[in-house]
């Protein structure tokens, strides 16, 4: 819920920092993601990408800390 006053990282949660591109600096909630899902990266909706509303930004693991990557690097935008 975007209006939740406690919106933010949950202690003990799993988050991935997005690096580069239109979502730079945001945290992706990866709670419940399997190691395979984390290794695949993410295709995220982004209104600020090259394709505007409805477009997506591709991110892939940029740095691995043990089992879970801590950062996803931007690979480009897709329609």
Rosetta constraint file for C-alpha pairs under 8 A:
AtomPair CA 1 CA 7 HARMONIC 7.71 0.50
AtomPair CA 2 CA 7 HARMONIC 7.05 0.50
AtomPair CA 3 CA 7 HARMONIC 7.75 0.50
AtomPair CA 9 CA 13 HARMONIC 6.88 0.50
AtomPair CA 9 CA 15 HARMONIC 7.73 0.50
AtomPair CA 13 CA 29 HARMONIC 7.86 0.50
AtomPair CA 13 CA 30 HARMONIC 7.90 0.50
AtomPair CA 13 CA 31 HARMONIC 5.99 0.50
AtomPair CA 14 CA 29 HARMONIC 6.43 0.50
AtomPair CA 14 CA 30 HARMONIC 5.29 0.50
AtomPair CA 14 CA 31 HARMONIC 4.94 0.50
AtomPair CA 15 CA 27 HARMONIC 6.02 0.50
AtomPair CA 15 CA 28 HARMONIC 5.47 0.50
AtomPair CA 15 CA 29 HARMONIC 4.87 0.50
AtomPair CA 15 CA 30 HARMONIC 5.22 0.50
AtomPair CA 15 CA 31 HARMONIC 7.00 0.50
AtomPair CA 15 CA 70 HARMONIC 7.14 0.50
AtomPair CA 16 CA 27 HARMONIC 5.56 0.50
AtomPair CA 16 CA 28 HARMONIC 5.08 0.50
AtomPair CA 16 CA 29 HARMONIC 6.76 0.50
AtomPair CA 16 CA 30 HARMONIC 6.67 0.50
AtomPair CA 16 CA 69 HARMONIC 6.91 0.50
AtomPair CA 16 CA 70 HARMONIC 4.94 0.50
AtomPair CA 16 CA 71 HARMONIC 5.08 0.50
AtomPair CA 16 CA 72 HARMONIC 6.53 0.50
AtomPair CA 17 CA 25 HARMONIC 6.31 0.50
AtomPair CA 17 CA 26 HARMONIC 5.96 0.50
AtomPair CA 17 CA 27 HARMONIC 4.63 0.50
AtomPair CA 17 CA 28 HARMONIC 6.27 0.50
AtomPair CA 17 CA 70 HARMONIC 6.27 0.50
AtomPair CA 17 CA 71 HARMONIC 4.63 0.50
AtomPair CA 17 CA 72 HARMONIC 6.19 0.50
AtomPair CA 18 CA 23 HARMONIC 6.32 0.50
AtomPair CA 18 CA 24 HARMONIC 5.26 0.50
AtomPair CA 18 CA 25 HARMONIC 5.51 0.50
AtomPair CA 18 CA 26 HARMONIC 5.50 0.50
AtomPair CA 18 CA 27 HARMONIC 6.09 0.50
AtomPair CA 18 CA 28 HARMONIC 6.95 0.50
AtomPair CA 18 CA 59 HARMONIC 7.46 0.50
AtomPair CA 18 CA 71 HARMONIC 5.89 0.50
AtomPair CA 18 CA 72 HARMONIC 5.04 0.50
AtomPair CA 18 CA 73 HARMONIC 6.13 0.50
AtomPair CA 18 CA 74 HARMONIC 7.28 0.50
AtomPair CA 19 CA 23 HARMONIC 7.36 0.50
AtomPair CA 19 CA 24 HARMONIC 4.71 0.50
AtomPair CA 19 CA 25 HARMONIC 5.94 0.50
AtomPair CA 19 CA 26 HARMONIC 7.95 0.50
AtomPair CA 19 CA 71 HARMONIC 6.77 0.50
AtomPair CA 19 CA 72 HARMONIC 6.03 0.50
AtomPair CA 19 CA 73 HARMONIC 4.83 0.50
AtomPair CA 19 CA 74 HARMONIC 6.08 0.50
AtomPair CA 20 CA 24 HARMONIC 4.57 0.50
AtomPair CA 20 CA 25 HARMONIC 7.59 0.50
AtomPair CA 20 CA 73 HARMONIC 6.20 0.50
AtomPair CA 20 CA 74 HARMONIC 5.21 0.50
AtomPair CA 21 CA 49 HARMONIC 7.49 0.50
AtomPair CA 21 CA 57 HARMONIC 7.58 0.50
AtomPair CA 21 CA 74 HARMONIC 5.46 0.50
AtomPair CA 21 CA 75 HARMONIC 7.95 0.50
AtomPair CA 21 CA 76 HARMONIC 7.20 0.50
AtomPair CA 22 CA 46 HARMONIC 7.14 0.50
AtomPair CA 22 CA 48 HARMONIC 5.59 0.50
AtomPair CA 22 CA 49 HARMONIC 5.50 0.50
AtomPair CA 22 CA 57 HARMONIC 7.52 0.50
AtomPair CA 23 CA 46 HARMONIC 7.41 0.50
AtomPair CA 23 CA 48 HARMONIC 7.95 0.50
AtomPair CA 30 CA 38 HARMONIC 7.86 0.50
AtomPair CA 33 CA 37 HARMONIC 5.87 0.50
AtomPair CA 33 CA 38 HARMONIC 6.44 0.50
AtomPair CA 34 CA 38 HARMONIC 6.33 0.50
AtomPair CA 35 CA 39 HARMONIC 6.12 0.50
AtomPair CA 35 CA 67 HARMONIC 6.67 0.50
AtomPair CA 35 CA 68 HARMONIC 6.50 0.50
AtomPair CA 36 CA 40 HARMONIC 6.30 0.50
AtomPair CA 37 CA 41 HARMONIC 6.70 0.50
AtomPair CA 38 CA 42 HARMONIC 7.90 0.50
AtomPair CA 38 CA 61 HARMONIC 7.33 0.50
AtomPair CA 38 CA 68 HARMONIC 6.81 0.50
AtomPair CA 38 CA 69 HARMONIC 6.91 0.50
AtomPair CA 39 CA 60 HARMONIC 7.48 0.50
AtomPair CA 39 CA 61 HARMONIC 6.33 0.50
AtomPair CA 39 CA 69 HARMONIC 7.61 0.50
AtomPair CA 40 CA 60 HARMONIC 6.61 0.50
AtomPair CA 40 CA 61 HARMONIC 7.55 0.50
AtomPair CA 41 CA 58 HARMONIC 7.72 0.50
AtomPair CA 41 CA 59 HARMONIC 5.58 0.50
AtomPair CA 41 CA 60 HARMONIC 4.07 0.50
AtomPair CA 41 CA 61 HARMONIC 5.77 0.50
AtomPair CA 41 CA 72 HARMONIC 6.88 0.50
AtomPair CA 42 CA 58 HARMONIC 5.99 0.50
AtomPair CA 42 CA 59 HARMONIC 5.26 0.50
AtomPair CA 42 CA 60 HARMONIC 6.36 0.50
AtomPair CA 43 CA 56 HARMONIC 6.10 0.50
AtomPair CA 43 CA 57 HARMONIC 5.64 0.50
AtomPair CA 43 CA 58 HARMONIC 4.51 0.50
AtomPair CA 43 CA 59 HARMONIC 6.29 0.50
AtomPair CA 44 CA 56 HARMONIC 5.17 0.50
AtomPair CA 44 CA 57 HARMONIC 5.23 0.50
AtomPair CA 44 CA 58 HARMONIC 6.40 0.50
AtomPair CA 44 CA 59 HARMONIC 7.76 0.50
AtomPair CA 45 CA 54 HARMONIC 6.48 0.50
AtomPair CA 45 CA 55 HARMONIC 5.88 0.50
AtomPair CA 45 CA 56 HARMONIC 4.28 0.50
AtomPair CA 45 CA 57 HARMONIC 6.31 0.50
AtomPair CA 46 CA 52 HARMONIC 7.15 0.50
AtomPair CA 46 CA 53 HARMONIC 6.66 0.50
AtomPair CA 46 CA 54 HARMONIC 6.93 0.50
AtomPair CA 46 CA 55 HARMONIC 5.82 0.50
AtomPair CA 46 CA 56 HARMONIC 5.27 0.50
AtomPair CA 46 CA 57 HARMONIC 6.21 0.50
AtomPair CA 47 CA 51 HARMONIC 7.59 0.50
AtomPair CA 47 CA 52 HARMONIC 4.69 0.50
AtomPair CA 47 CA 53 HARMONIC 4.14 0.50
AtomPair CA 47 CA 54 HARMONIC 6.47 0.50
AtomPair CA 47 CA 55 HARMONIC 6.44 0.50
AtomPair CA 47 CA 56 HARMONIC 7.88 0.50
AtomPair CA 48 CA 52 HARMONIC 5.65 0.50
AtomPair CA 48 CA 53 HARMONIC 7.28 0.50
AtomPair CA 49 CA 53 HARMONIC 7.97 0.50
AtomPair CA 49 CA 55 HARMONIC 6.55 0.50
AtomPair CA 49 CA 56 HARMONIC 6.90 0.50
AtomPair CA 49 CA 57 HARMONIC 6.55 0.50
AtomPair CA 49 CA 77 HARMONIC 6.15 0.50
AtomPair CA 50 CA 55 HARMONIC 7.40 0.50
AtomPair CA 50 CA 77 HARMONIC 6.03 0.50
AtomPair CA 50 CA 78 HARMONIC 7.69 0.50
AtomPair CA 51 CA 55 HARMONIC 4.87 0.50
AtomPair CA 51 CA 56 HARMONIC 7.52 0.50
AtomPair CA 51 CA 77 HARMONIC 7.14 0.50
AtomPair CA 51 CA 78 HARMONIC 6.89 0.50
AtomPair CA 51 CA 79 HARMONIC 5.64 0.50
AtomPair CA 54 CA 79 HARMONIC 7.12 0.50
AtomPair CA 55 CA 77 HARMONIC 7.14 0.50
AtomPair CA 55 CA 78 HARMONIC 6.03 0.50
AtomPair CA 55 CA 79 HARMONIC 4.56 0.50
AtomPair CA 56 CA 77 HARMONIC 5.64 0.50
AtomPair CA 56 CA 78 HARMONIC 5.29 0.50
AtomPair CA 56 CA 79 HARMONIC 6.12 0.50
AtomPair CA 57 CA 74 HARMONIC 7.24 0.50
AtomPair CA 57 CA 75 HARMONIC 7.55 0.50
AtomPair CA 57 CA 76 HARMONIC 5.88 0.50
AtomPair CA 57 CA 77 HARMONIC 4.33 0.50
AtomPair CA 57 CA 78 HARMONIC 6.23 0.50
AtomPair CA 58 CA 74 HARMONIC 5.97 0.50
AtomPair CA 58 CA 75 HARMONIC 5.36 0.50
AtomPair CA 58 CA 76 HARMONIC 5.53 0.50
AtomPair CA 58 CA 77 HARMONIC 5.96 0.50
AtomPair CA 58 CA 78 HARMONIC 7.38 0.50
AtomPair CA 59 CA 72 HARMONIC 5.42 0.50
AtomPair CA 59 CA 73 HARMONIC 5.25 0.50
AtomPair CA 59 CA 74 HARMONIC 4.47 0.50
AtomPair CA 59 CA 75 HARMONIC 5.51 0.50
AtomPair CA 59 CA 76 HARMONIC 7.59 0.50
AtomPair CA 60 CA 72 HARMONIC 4.87 0.50
AtomPair CA 60 CA 73 HARMONIC 5.44 0.50
AtomPair CA 60 CA 74 HARMONIC 6.69 0.50
AtomPair CA 60 CA 75 HARMONIC 6.96 0.50
AtomPair CA 61 CA 69 HARMONIC 5.96 0.50
AtomPair CA 61 CA 70 HARMONIC 7.81 0.50
AtomPair CA 61 CA 71 HARMONIC 5.98 0.50
AtomPair CA 61 CA 72 HARMONIC 4.31 0.50
AtomPair CA 61 CA 73 HARMONIC 6.15 0.50
AtomPair CA 62 CA 69 HARMONIC 7.26 0.50
AtomPair CA 62 CA 70 HARMONIC 7.86 0.50
AtomPair CA 62 CA 71 HARMONIC 5.41 0.50
AtomPair CA 62 CA 72 HARMONIC 4.94 0.50
AtomPair CA 62 CA 73 HARMONIC 5.08 0.50
AtomPair CA 63 CA 69 HARMONIC 5.63 0.50
AtomPair CA 63 CA 70 HARMONIC 6.16 0.50
AtomPair CA 63 CA 71 HARMONIC 5.62 0.50
AtomPair CA 63 CA 72 HARMONIC 7.29 0.50
AtomPair CA 64 CA 68 HARMONIC 6.17 0.50
AtomPair CA 64 CA 69 HARMONIC 4.07 0.50
AtomPair CA 64 CA 70 HARMONIC 6.14 0.50
AtomPair CA 64 CA 71 HARMONIC 7.54 0.50
AtomPair CA 65 CA 69 HARMONIC 5.47 0.50
AtomPair CA 65 CA 70 HARMONIC 6.26 0.50
